[in-house]
Amino acid sequence: MIDRDTASTILTEKRQELLERVRAGDVESVRHLAKEVDRDKAAVSRDLETLFTYDLIEYREDGSRKIPELKHETVIVEPVV
């Protein structure tokens, strides 16, 4: 659960797109995800780190690859009206 102000700050359109791609599956690595969304790997990495900081994703490591995965199936923004 995150508050409304935090949600409006961290859930930008581009970060929501990343969350949707991660939810869909088949993400092999951060580099692969960046190619999928046609964005620079460094920018995607920064956005993923923000999502990680706010506990929305986690990473699974496979060799040298970091694979982003959703930490929660549902995120609730409070206050719920």
N, C-alpha and C positions, 0 to 999 in steps of 0.2 A: 504494500500500500504506500502510495506517495501522495504528498499534498499537491494541490492544484498549481501553486506557484512553481514548485519544482517540476511538475509535469510539463508546464508550458515552456519552461526553460530547456529541459533535456529532450523532450519528445518532438524534436524538429521534424520537418517533412523527410529530410534525408535520413535521419536516424530511424524514423518509423519504417522507411523503406528497407533499411538494413534489418530491422527486427522481423519484418515480413519475409524477407529472403531467408533469414536464419530459421524462422518458423517452418517455411516450406521444405527445408531440409536440403540435402545434396550440397552443402557447403563444405568444400574440402580444406579450405584454409582462408586466412585473411586475404591473401593475394588473390585467390580464386573469387572470393566475394567481391573484391574491388573490381575485377574484370567483369563480373556478372552485372554490376550496377554502373559500369562504365565511369568509374571515378578513380582518382589517384589513390594508391595504396596507403600513403601516409595520411591522407585525409580520412580514409575509412578506418585506419588504425586509431586515430584520435577520437573519432566518433564512437568506436567500439569501446575504447578505454573509458569514455564518459558513461556509456551504458553499463560497463563493468563496475565502475565506481558507485553507481546508484543501484547496484545489485540486480540488474535486469538480465544480464548475460553472464556466462562463465566460459572458461576456455578448457578445452580438452587438448592435451598435447599428444601428438603422434610424430615421434622423431623430432625434427626441427619445425614442424608445422603446428601453429596454434589454430585450433578449430573452434570458432565461436558457437555456443549453444545457448538456447534460452534457459534461464534459471527458473522461471515461473511460467506456467501456462497462461495465467491471467494476471494483469496488473490493474489494481483499483486505484482510482484517483479520488482523494477525499477533499472536501466533504462530499459525501454521496447525497444527492438531493432526490 
